[in-house]
C-alpha cells in the first residue's frame, strides 16, 4: 500500500467517489488530497501523499454517522475533519470499498 503512486490513488478516488455518488445520490461526496503517516504516526517525519473520498453529511452530524459505521458489522473506521467523514484510499483495497459501500447502505438507509 505504501508503494501506490499519487496518480493511482487519485484515479481510485475519482472512480470510487463517482460510484458512491451514483449509489447514494442524496448525499454529498467529494475527494481531497491528504497525507498519510507511516506506522500510524510513530514516524511523523515519514508522510506520504494520498487521496481520500469523503462524505459531507447535511442533516445528520458526522460524529453520528461515523459512530454508526464503527458499530456496524464489519466495523468501518473513518476520520472526521471539518464535519466530513474521510475514507483514505491508500489503505483500502477495491474489495474494502465494496464492503464499505454495503455498510454505508445500511447506515445511510439508502
Phi and psi in degrees as GROMACS dihedral restraints (atoms count N, CA, C in turn):
[ dihedral_restraints ]
;  ai    aj    ak    al  type     phi  dphi    fc
    3     4     5     6     1   -68.9    20    10
    4     5     6     7     1   -18.9    20    10
    6     7     8     9     1   -93.1    20    10
    7     8     9    10     1    -3.4    20    10
    9    10    11    12     1   -65.3    20    10
   10    11    12    13     1   135.2    20    10
   12    13    14    15     1   -78.8    20    10
   13    14    15    16     1   160.4    20    10
   15    16    17    18     1   -62.7    20    10
   16    17    18    19     1   -34.1    20    10
   18    19    20    21     1   -66.4    20    10
   19    20    21    22     1   -40.2    20    10
   21    22    23    24     1   -62.3    20    10
   22    23    24    25     1   -43.5    20    10
   24    25    26    27     1   -67.4    20    10
   25    26    27    28     1   -39.8    20    10
   27    28    29    30     1   -64.2    20    10
   28    29    30    31     1   -43.8    20    10
   30    31    32    33     1   -61.8    20    10
   31    32    33    34     1   -44.8    20    10
   33    34    35    36     1   -62.0    20    10
   34    35    36    37     1   -39.6    20    10
   36    37    38    39     1   -65.6    20    10
   37    38    39    40     1   -43.1    20    10
   39    40    41    42     1   -61.6    20    10
   40    41    42    43     1   -44.1    20    10
   42    43    44    45     1   -65.2    20    10
   43    44    45    46     1   -46.4    20    10
   45    46    47    48     1   -68.9    20    10
   46    47    48    49     1   -42.0    20    10
   48    49    50    51     1   -58.5    20    10
   49    50    51    52     1   -44.6    20    10
   51    52    53    54     1   -61.2    20    10
   52    53    54    55     1   -42.6    20    10
   54    55    56    57     1   -63.7    20    10
   55    56    57    58     1   -42.5    20    10
   57    58    59    60     1   -67.1    20    10
   58    59    60    61     1   -38.2    20    10
   60    61    62    63     1   -62.2    20    10
   61    62    63    64     1   -37.4    20    10
   63    64    65    66     1   -70.2    20    10
   64    65    66    67     1   -37.4    20    10
   66    67    68    69     1   -81.6    20    10
   67    68    69    70     1   -30.6    20    10
   69    70    71    72     1  -128.6    20    10
   70    71    72    73     1    67.9    20    10
   72    73    74    75     1   -67.4    20    10
   73    74    75    76     1   -18.7    20    10
   75    76    77    78     1   -82.1    20    10
   76    77    78    79     1    -5.3    20    10
   78    79    80    81     1  -110.5    20    10
   79    80    81    82     1   151.9    20    10
   81    82    83    84     1   -90.7    20    10
   82    83    84    85     1   121.8    20    10
   84    85    86    87     1  -117.7    20    10
   85    86    87    88     1   149.8    20    10
   87    88    89    90     1  -154.0    20    10
   88    89    90    91     1  -178.7    20    10
   90    91    92    93     1  -141.8    20    10
   91    92    93    94     1   154.6    20    10
   93    94    95    96     1  -148.0    20    10
   94    95    96    97     1   147.9    20    10
   96    97    98    99     1   -75.9    20    10
   97    98    99   100     1   135.3    20    10
   99   100   101   102     1  -132.7    20    10
  100   101   102   103     1   180.0    20    10
  102   103   104   105     1  -127.0    20    10
  103   104   105   106     1   134.8    20    10
  105   106   107   108     1  -112.3    20    10
  106   107   108   109     1   145.4    20    10
  108   109   110   111     1  -108.5    20    10
  109   110   111   112     1   128.8    20    10
  111   112   113   114     1   -65.7    20    10
  112   113   114   115     1   135.3    20    10
  114   115   116   117     1    77.5    20    10
  115   116   117   118     1    23.9    20    10
  117   118   119   120     1    67.3    20    10
  118   119   120   121     1    26.0    20    10
  120   121   122   123     1    99.2    20    10
  121   122   123   124     1    -2.6    20    10
  123   124   125   126     1   -76.0    20    10
  124   125   126   127     1   -14.4    20    10
  126   127   128   129     1  -123.4    20    10
  127   128   129   130     1    72.8    20    10
  129   130   131   132     1   -61.9    20    10
  130   131   132   133     1   -17.2    20    10
  132   133   134   135     1   -87.2    20    10
  133   134   135   136     1    -5.9    20    10
  135   136   137   138     1  -107.6    20    10
  136   137   138   139     1    82.4    20    10
  138   139   140   141     1  -113.0    20    10
  139   140   141   142     1   155.5    20    10
  141   142   143   144     1  -126.6    20    10
  142   143   144   145     1   140.1    20    10
  144   145   146   147     1   -69.8    20    10
  145   146   147   148     1   146.1    20    10
  147   148   149   150     1  -150.4    20    10
  148   149   150   151     1  -176.7    20    10
  150   151   152   153     1  -132.8    20    10
  151   152   153   154     1   150.5    20    10
  153   154   155   156     1  -133.4    20    10
  154   155   156   157     1   151.2    20    10
  156   157   158   159     1  -101.0    20    10
  157   158   159   160     1   138.6    20    10
  159   160   161   162     1  -129.1    20    10
  160   161   162   163     1   154.2    20    10
  162   163   164   165     1  -109.2    20    10
  163   164   165   166     1   128.3    20    10
  165   166   167   168     1  -111.8    20    10
  166   167   168   169     1    94.6    20    10
  168   169   170   171     1   -65.3    20    10
  169   170   171   172     1   145.5    20    10
  171   172   173   174     1  -107.5    20    10
  172   173   174   175     1   -44.9    20    10
  174   175   176   177     1   -90.7    20    10
  175   176   177   178     1   -47.1    20    10
  177   178   179   180     1   -95.3    20    10
  178   179   180   181     1   145.5    20    10
  180   181   182   183     1   -72.1    20    10
  181   182   183   184     1   153.1    20    10
  183   184   185   186     1   -60.1    20    10
  184   185   186   187     1   -39.2    20    10
  186   187   188   189     1   -60.3    20    10
  187   188   189   190     1   -43.6    20    10
  189   190   191   192     1   -62.1    20    10
  190   191   192   193     1   -45.1    20    10
  192   193   194   195     1   -70.2    20    10
  193   194   195   196     1   -42.3    20    10
  195   196   197   198     1   -61.6    20    10
  196   197   198   199     1   -38.6    20    10
  198   199   200   201     1   -64.3    20    10
  199   200   201   202     1   -43.6    20    10
  201   202   203   204     1   -63.1    20    10
  202   203   204   205     1   -38.0    20    10
  204   205   206   207     1   -64.0    20    10
  205   206   207   208     1   -43.5    20    10
  207   208   209   210     1   -64.4    20    10
  208   209   210   211     1   -32.2    20    10
  210   211   212   213     1   -87.1    20    10
  211   212   213   214     1    -4.4    20    10
  213   214   215   216     1   -75.4    20    10
  214   215   216   217     1   172.4    20    10
  216   217   218   219     1  -120.5    20    10
  217   218   219   220     1   110.4    20    10
  219   220   221   222     1   -76.4    20    10
  220   221   222   223     1   158.9    20    10
  222   223   224   225     1   -64.4    20    10
  223   224   225   226     1   141.9    20    10
  225   226   227   228     1  -116.6    20    10
  226   227   228   229     1   119.5    20    10
  228   229   230   231     1   -98.2    20    10
  229   230   231   232     1   129.7    20    10
  231   232   233   234     1  -133.3    20    10
  232   233   234   235     1  -179.9    20    10
  234   235   236   237     1  -127.6    20    10
  235   236   237   238     1   142.2    20    10
  237   238   239   240     1  -109.7    20    10
  238   239   240   241     1   129.7    20    10
  240   241   242   243     1  -141.9    20    10
  241   242   243   244     1   132.7    20    10
  243   244   245   246     1    50.3    20    10
  244   245   246   247     1    42.5    20    10
  246   247   248   249     1    60.4    20    10
  247   248   249   250     1    29.3    20    10
  249   250   251   252     1  -120.0    20    10
  250   251   252   253     1   144.4    20    10
  252   253   254   255     1  -100.4    20    10
  253   254   255   256     1   116.1    20    10
  255   256   257   258     1  -100.3    20    10
  256   257   258   259     1   138.1    20    10
  258   259   260   261     1  -119.8    20    10
  259   260   261   262     1   112.0    20    10
  261   262   263   264     1   -76.4    20    10
  262   263   264   265     1   125.9    20    10
  264   265   266   267     1   -74.5    20    10
  265   266   267   268     1   -29.3    20    10
  267   268   269   270     1   -59.6    20    10
  268   269   270   271     1   -32.1    20    10
  270   271   272   273     1  -101.5    20    10
  271   272   273   274     1     8.5    20    10
  273   274   275   276     1  -114.6    20    10
  274   275   276   277     1   134.7    20    10
  276   277   278   279     1   -91.1    20    10
  277   278   279   280     1   164.8    20    10
  279   280   281   282     1   -60.5    20    10
  280   281   282   283     1   -36.7    20    10
  282   283   284   285     1   -67.7    20    10
  283   284   285   286     1   -28.4    20    10
  285   286   287   288     1   -66.7    20    10
  286   287   288   289     1   -39.1    20    10
  288   289   290   291     1   -63.0    20    10
  289   290   291   292     1   -38.9    20    10
  291   292   293   294     1   -63.6    20    10
  292   293   294   295     1   -44.0    20    10
  294   295   296   297     1   -66.3    20    10
  295   296   297   298     1   -41.0    20    10
  297   298   299   300     1   -63.0    20    10
  298   299   300   301     1   -41.4    20    10
  300   301   302   303     1   -61.8    20    10
  301   302   303   304     1   -38.1    20    10
  303   304   305   306     1   -62.8    20    10
  304   305   306   307     1   -44.1    20    10
  306   307   308   309     1   -68.0    20    10
  307   308   309   310     1   -41.4    20    10
  309   310   311   312     1   -58.0    20    10
  310   311   312   313     1   -36.5    20    10
  312   313   314   315     1   -58.9    20    10
  313   314   315   316     1   -40.8    20    10
  315   316   317   318     1   -71.4    20    10
  316   317   318   319     1   -46.3    20    10
  318   319   320   321     1   -68.2    20    10
  319   320   321   322     1   -40.6    20    10
  321   322   323   324     1   -88.4    20    10
  322   323   324   325     1    -2.7    20    10
  324   325   326   327     1    56.1    20    10
  325   326   327   328     1    41.9    20    10
